[in-house]
């Protein structure tokens, strides 16, 4: 299983990332913040379960 995120730039600034394969959505004001928030959201989502093979967080 691969985690694929669609990233959109918001009209009022910032970015939104939505995973297309599982229920994960996060946002950030700048690109680097968004990347960190995606990593954190994936860790939280898989807190009680093993992440898919090959998933780098």
DSSP file (Angstrom, degrees, kcal/mol; ACC not computed):
  #  RESIDUE AA STRUCTURE BP1 BP2  ACC     N-H-->O    O-->H-N    N-H-->O    O-->H-N    TCO  KAPPA ALPHA  PHI   PSI    X-CA   Y-CA   Z-CA
    1    1 A X              0   0    0      0, 0.0     2,-0.4     0, 0.0    54,-0.0   0.000 360.0 360.0 360.0 135.0    0.0    0.0    0.0
    2    2 A X        -     0   0    0     53,-0.0     2,-0.7     2,-0.0    52,-0.1  -0.917 360.0-134.9-114.9 138.9    1.3    3.4   -0.9
    3    3 A X        -     0   0    0     -2,-0.4     2,-0.5    18,-0.1    16,-0.0  -0.845  26.4-175.0 -94.3 115.9    0.3    6.7    0.7
    4    4 A X        -     0   0    0     -2,-0.7    16,-3.8    18,-0.0    17,-0.5  -0.947   5.2-161.5-115.4 128.2   -0.4    9.3   -2.0
    5    5 A X  E     -A   19   0A   0     -2,-0.5     2,-0.6    14,-0.3    14,-0.3  -0.903  10.6-148.6-112.9 137.4   -1.2   12.9   -1.1
    6    6 A X  E     -A   18   0A   0     12,-3.0    12,-2.4    -2,-0.4     2,-0.5  -0.913  19.3-158.1 -98.7 125.1   -2.8   15.5   -3.2
    7    7 A X  E     -A   17   0A   0     -2,-0.6     2,-0.4    10,-0.2    10,-0.2  -0.902  11.6-178.4-109.7 129.8   -1.5   19.0   -2.3
    8    8 A X  E     -A   16   0A   0      8,-2.6     8,-2.6    -2,-0.5     2,-0.6  -0.954  26.2-127.1-125.2 146.7   -3.4   22.1   -3.1
    9    9 A X  E     -A   15   0A   0     -2,-0.4     6,-0.2     6,-0.2     2,-0.1  -0.820  31.1-128.7 -91.3 127.2   -2.6   25.7   -2.5
   10   10 A X    >   -     0   0    0      4,-2.2     3,-1.5    -2,-0.6     4,-0.1  -0.442   9.9-126.6 -76.7 147.5   -5.4   27.5   -0.6
   11   11 A X  T 3  S+     0   0    0      1,-0.3    -1,-0.1    -2,-0.1     3,-0.1   0.827 112.0  48.6 -61.8 -33.5   -6.8   30.8   -1.9
   12   12 A X  T 3  S-     0   0    0      1,-0.3    -1,-0.3     2,-0.0     2,-0.1   0.288 128.6 -85.1 -91.7  10.9   -6.2   32.5    1.4
   13   13 A X  S <  S+     0   0    0     -3,-1.5    -1,-0.3     1,-0.3    17,-0.1  -0.106  86.4  64.3 104.0 157.5   -2.6   31.2    1.6
   14   14 A X  S    S-     0   0    0     15,-0.5    -4,-2.2    -3,-0.1     2,-0.3  -0.219  72.2 -87.6  85.8-178.7   -1.0   28.0    2.8
   15   15 A X  E     -AB   9  28A   0     13,-3.3    13,-2.1    -6,-0.2     2,-0.4  -0.924  21.0-152.6-132.8 153.5   -1.3   24.4    1.6
   16   16 A X  E     -AB   8  27A   0     -8,-2.6    -8,-2.6    -2,-0.3     2,-0.5  -0.994   8.5-162.8-126.7 134.8   -3.6   21.5    2.2
   17   17 A X  E     -AB   7  26A   0      9,-3.0     9,-2.4    -2,-0.4     2,-0.5  -0.979   7.1-176.0-120.6 125.3   -2.6   17.8    1.8
   18   18 A X  E     -AB   6  25A   0    -12,-2.4   -12,-3.0    -2,-0.5     2,-0.3  -0.981  23.6-130.5-123.3 125.7   -5.2   15.1    1.5
   19   19 A X  E     -A    5   0A   0      5,-3.2     5,-0.3    -2,-0.5   -14,-0.3  -0.542  10.2-158.4 -73.6 135.5   -4.2   11.4    1.3
   20   20 A X  S    S+     0   0    0    -16,-3.8    -1,-0.1    -2,-0.3   -15,-0.1   0.552  87.9  44.1 -90.6  -9.1   -5.9    9.6   -1.6
   21   21 A X  S    S+     0   0    0    -17,-0.5     2,-0.3     1,-0.2    -1,-0.1   0.708 120.9  16.2-110.6 -26.0   -5.5    6.1   -0.1
   22   22 A X  S    S-     0   0    0    -18,-0.2     2,-1.8     2,-0.1    -1,-0.2  -0.883  92.8 -83.7-139.4 172.9   -6.5    6.5    3.6
   23   23 A X  S    S+     0   0    0     -2,-0.3     2,-0.4    -3,-0.1    -3,-0.1  -0.505  74.4 130.0 -83.1  73.7   -8.3    9.2    5.7
   24   24 A X        +     0   0    0     -2,-1.8    -5,-3.2    -5,-0.3     2,-0.4  -0.995  23.2 166.1-129.0 127.5   -5.5   11.6    6.4
   25   25 A X  E     +B   18   0A   0     -2,-0.4     2,-0.3    -7,-0.2    -7,-0.2  -0.998   6.3 155.7-138.5 137.6   -5.8   15.4    5.9
   26   26 A X  E     -B   17   0A   0     -9,-2.4    -9,-3.0    -2,-0.4     2,-0.3  -0.945  19.0-152.6-151.9 172.0   -3.5   18.2    7.1
   27   27 A X  E     -B   16   0A   0     -2,-0.3     2,-0.3   -11,-0.2   -11,-0.2  -0.939   6.4-172.9-145.4 165.7   -2.4   21.7    6.3
   28   28 A X  E     -B   15   0A   0    -13,-2.1   -13,-3.3    -2,-0.3     6,-0.1  -0.978  30.2-130.6-159.3 152.7    0.4   24.1    6.7
   29   29 A X  S    S+     0   0    0     -2,-0.3   -15,-0.5   -15,-0.3     2,-0.3   0.840  95.9  25.0 -75.1 -34.0    1.2   27.8    6.1
   30   30 A X  S  > S-     0   0    0    -17,-0.1     4,-2.4   -16,-0.1     5,-0.2  -0.871  88.5-105.4-129.0 163.8    4.4   27.0    4.2
   31   31 A X  H  > S+     0   0    0     -2,-0.3     4,-2.3     1,-0.2     5,-0.2   0.892 118.0  49.3 -56.3 -47.2    5.7   24.0    2.3
   32   32 A X  H  > S+     0   0    0      1,-0.2     4,-1.9     2,-0.2    -1,-0.2   0.879 111.1  50.3 -63.8 -37.9    8.2   22.9    5.0
   33   33 A X  H  > S+     0   0    0      2,-0.2     4,-2.4     1,-0.2    -1,-0.2   0.911 109.4  51.7 -64.7 -42.2    5.5   23.1    7.6
   34   34 A X  H  X S+     0   0    0     -4,-2.4     4,-2.5     2,-0.2    -2,-0.2   0.922 107.6  52.0 -60.5 -45.0    3.1   21.0    5.5
   35   35 A X  H  X S+     0   0    0     -4,-2.3     4,-2.0     1,-0.2    -1,-0.2   0.916 111.7  46.6 -59.3 -44.0    5.8   18.3    5.0
   36   36 A X  H  X S+     0   0    0     -4,-1.9     4,-2.4     1,-0.2    -1,-0.2   0.890 111.6  51.2 -64.8 -39.6    6.3   18.1    8.7
   37   37 A X  H  X S+     0   0    0     -4,-2.4     4,-2.6     2,-0.2    -2,-0.2   0.853 107.8  52.8 -67.9 -34.5    2.5   18.0    9.4
   38   38 A X  H  X S+     0   0    0     -4,-2.5     4,-2.3     2,-0.2    -2,-0.2   0.942 110.1  48.2 -64.1 -46.8    2.1   15.2    6.8
   39   39 A X  H  X S+     0   0    0     -4,-2.0     4,-2.2     1,-0.2    -2,-0.2   0.932 113.9  46.5 -58.0 -46.8    4.7   13.1    8.6
   40   40 A X  H  X S+     0   0    0     -4,-2.4     4,-2.4     1,-0.2    -1,-0.2   0.906 110.9  51.9 -63.5 -42.3    3.1   13.8   12.0
   41   41 A X  H  X S+     0   0    0     -4,-2.6     4,-2.5     1,-0.2    -1,-0.2   0.882 109.7  49.6 -63.8 -38.3   -0.4   13.0   10.7
   42   42 A X  H  X S+     0   0    0     -4,-2.3     4,-2.1     2,-0.2    -1,-0.2   0.917 110.6  50.1 -66.2 -43.2    0.8    9.6    9.2
   43   43 A X  H  < S+     0   0    0     -4,-2.2    -2,-0.2     1,-0.2    -1,-0.2   0.914 113.4  46.0 -60.5 -43.2    2.5    8.7   12.5
   44   44 A X  H >< S+     0   0    0     -4,-2.4     3,-1.4     1,-0.2     4,-0.3   0.912 110.5  53.0 -66.5 -43.0   -0.7    9.5   14.4
   45   45 A X  H 3< S+     0   0    0     -4,-2.5     3,-0.3     1,-0.3    -1,-0.2   0.892 117.2  37.7 -60.5 -40.6   -2.9    7.6   12.0
   46   46 A X  T 3< S+     0   0    0     -4,-2.1     3,-0.3     1,-0.2    -1,-0.3   0.107  81.2 118.4 -99.2  21.9   -0.8    4.5   12.3
   47   47 A X  S <  S+     0   0    0     -3,-1.4    -1,-0.2     1,-0.2    -2,-0.1   0.904  87.6  27.6 -54.4 -47.4   -0.1    4.9   16.1
   48   48 A X  S    S+     0   0    0     -3,-0.3     2,-0.3    -4,-0.3    -1,-0.2   0.513 123.8  52.9 -94.7  -6.5   -1.8    1.6   17.0
   49   49 A X  S    S-     0   0    0     -3,-0.3     2,-0.2    -4,-0.1     0, 0.0  -0.925  91.5 -98.6-129.5 151.5   -1.2   -0.2   13.7
   50   50 A X        -     0   0    0     -2,-0.3     3,-0.1     1,-0.1    -3,-0.1  -0.464  42.1-116.8 -68.2 139.6    1.9   -0.9   11.7
   51   51 A X        -     0   0    0     -2,-0.2     3,-0.1     1,-0.1    -1,-0.1  -0.346  44.9 -80.4 -69.1 157.1    2.4    1.5    8.8
   52   52 A X    >   -     0   0    0      1,-0.1     3,-2.1     2,-0.1    -1,-0.1  -0.225  62.1 -83.5 -56.6 148.5    2.3    0.0    5.3
   53   53 A X  T 3  S+     0   0    0      1,-0.3    -1,-0.1    -3,-0.1     3,-0.1  -0.266 115.9  17.2 -55.2 135.2    5.5   -1.7    4.2
   54   54 A X  T 3  S+     0   0    0      1,-0.3     2,-0.5    -3,-0.1    -1,-0.3   0.425  84.8 145.7  83.4  -2.2    8.0    0.8    2.8
   55   55 A X    <   -     0   0    0     -3,-2.1     2,-0.5    -4,-0.1    -1,-0.3  -0.586  32.4-161.1 -73.7 119.6    6.3    3.8    4.3
   56   56 A X              0   0    0     -2,-0.5    -1,-0.0     1,-0.1    -3,-0.0  -0.892 360.0 360.0-102.1 128.3    9.0    6.3    5.3
   57   57 A X              0   0    0     -2,-0.5    -1,-0.1   -15,-0.0   -14,-0.1   0.370 360.0 360.0-113.5 360.0    7.8    8.9    7.8
